[in-house]
Amino acid sequence: MTKFITHFESAIEPAVTLPANQIQTMHKSRPLWARYDLDAVARSMTKQQLAARPQTPWRYRELLPIGNCIEPVSLNESVSALISCRRLAKQMGLSHLSIKDEGQLPTCSFKCRGLSLAVTMARHFGIQRIAMSSNGNAGGAMAMYAARAGMQSVVFMPSNTPSANKMEAWVCGAKLFETNGWIDAGGKRIREGHDRGLWFDISTLKEPYRLEGKKTMGFEIAEQSDWSLPEVIIYPTGGGTALIAMWKAFKELREMGFLTSGTMPRFYASQSNGCQPIVSAWEAGKRFADRHEDPQTVASGIRVPTALGDFMVLDTLKESGGAAVAVEEANLAAWQSKVATAEGIIVCPETATCIGALEKLVDSGEVGRNERVVIVNTAAGQKYFEAPVPAVPQIDLNAETDWEDFETRYLKPANGKVCGAMRVN
Ligand SMILES: Cc1ncc(COP(=O)(O)O)c(C=O)c1O
């Protein structure tokens, strides 16, 4: 039984290292990187052995802090589908476009990747109460995994968080509080509680384990792409943890000699113009982002005015050769509908920003028409049931339906083949 993690390293001062055999948080209020003996992992895990393992994110456990010895807190997570979207690709002038659909996971969002691992590690180190400030999906996922582990959880959510997320937290027994400020302000209060010993703070990047859990998304994309990575990945960015985590995952696989193509993907961070601190910093050439005051977007997961890992996101974009792209808030519903109509996949409003970004990147020639593009659908669009549905026509069931009028008004021009053999004329 082995763990391959060797130590943690400060993301801002790499010379500062911290031991892996005790629970870690941050160093000087900045995030930590977990480091592994990657040669030892490469010796102990071949691609062929990996192929025979069950289809769960735990198949990559040598590259997680649990190694082979800590039992995960699990809700039977599966490997999420990488769905090839031919019709959407054609509409967008591309040859290869896929959606990594995280909406199919147990928490209906990608948040189970980080939270299952963070809760596992918290339980391993004897923590009994965990807390976070959340825009919704993470708080819901924390509550689910805490309940599964028999732990207490506390979550602060801005009052306009989607009710599906509030329900997830509440029904799983979390102590749920609404705040009259944004996620970063709530995060400061959660930290105060942590410092007073009330709970362990597992807010974004305030402990190093959620980041590690999210690497599994990158490992899956690599394995699903037969170890030849796509040229482009577009990710809806709030705190940016999964973007940073995928890049870390790819670098670890490269170091282990697992990747067959030499090229690494370019990462593009998409944001709504209603909350675009990373894009503004990118455009200004800064390494640290200014706060986006008065953030306004229905894409609650990316309503993040300040990100603790801003420099890690911006470094990743730069190192990978990508960029940060802001898109029109007013178009989010149209982009959601574009994907759903073409492919039957209901992406979340956060991921709708990726479609807008991709349109811009293809138009400007930054993304080539033959490049392989992956978009991450970070949550099921169905979780956002406050999303407005435009007024639709009413059918009066007390009156006869005039089918001729109905067909000309509402249905697409038909050529007699609409219902195949069932059509009478
Ligand atoms: C649906 C959804 N998409 C994207 C994000 C942003 O995630 P990250 O912090 O990795 O940028 C979140 C975070 O809450 C989210 O819930």
The ligand as a Tripos MOL2 file, in Angstrom:
@<TRIPOS>MOLECULE
LIG
   16    16     1     0     0
SMALL
NO_CHARGES

@<TRIPOS>ATOM
      1 C1        -21.3410   25.2160  -13.0770 C.3       1 LIG1
      2 C2        -20.0350   25.8550  -12.7470 C.ar      1 LIG1
      3 N1        -19.2020   26.1570  -13.7450 N.ar      1 LIG1
      4 C3        -18.0040   26.7430  -13.5260 C.ar      1 LIG1
      5 C4        -17.6140   27.0700  -12.2380 C.ar      1 LIG1
      6 C5        -16.2840   27.7190  -12.0530 C.3       1 LIG1
      7 O1        -15.3880   26.7840  -11.5380 O.3       1 LIG1
      8 P1        -13.8890   27.1400  -11.2200 P.3       1 LIG1
      9 O2        -13.8510   27.5910   -9.8140 O.co2     1 LIG1
     10 O3        -13.1200   25.8780  -11.4420 O.co2     1 LIG1
     11 O4        -13.4970   28.2120  -12.1700 O.co2     1 LIG1
     12 C6        -18.4370   26.7470  -11.1540 C.ar      1 LIG1
     13 C7        -18.0350   27.0550   -9.7820 C.2       1 LIG1
     14 O5        -18.7980   27.2290   -8.8840 O.2       1 LIG1
     15 C8        -19.6910   26.1420  -11.4150 C.ar      1 LIG1
     16 O6        -20.5340   25.8170  -10.4310 O.3       1 LIG1
@<TRIPOS>BOND
     1     1     2 1
     2     2     3 ar
     3     2    15 ar
     4     3     4 ar
     5     4     5 ar
     6     5     6 1
     7     5    12 ar
     8     6     7 1
     9     7     8 1
    10     8     9 2
    11     8    10 1
    12     8    11 1
    13    12    13 1
    14    12    15 ar
    15    13    14 2
    16    15    16 1
@<TRIPOS>SUBSTRUCTURE
     1 LIG1         1 GROUP 0 **** ****
